[in-house]
Amino acid sequence: MSIYTLTPKPGCERYTIQIGWNPHRTYFATVVDFAWDPVTDPDKEPDTVRIGLVETILDPTEVLLAVEPYADIPAGLAATLRADQAAHPLRRQHEHQRPAIAPTPTAPHRPRRSTY
């Protein structure tokens, strides 16, 4: 898994912006204001972006476009994300399952005699 914290653009300093690759299935991005308190500041509700948490995103440009209004995108970040994906390819469900164990041969079933 990779995760990168990006530098907010001027005016977006309130946000924590992260982007990365999760080899379980997707690229992801989040834009969150962890300091916002709805009780003390109800009129300044922050934007929130969370993509790749439920849906599968296999193109890094999608997550880069989602955070672009909020963060400075370093040159080469798309290539870095693709390299992360290549180094840690998409894991399929069957890769996590344990190998099947072959049944051991047993003696033929013989009914027991009742003692009743």
Secondary structure, 3 states (H helix, E strand, C coil): CEEEEECECCCCCCCEEEEEEECCCEEEEEEECCCCCCCCCCCCCCCCEEECCCCCCCCHHHHHHHHCCCECCCCCHHHHHHHHHHHCCCCCHHHHCCCCCCCCCCCCCCCCCCCC
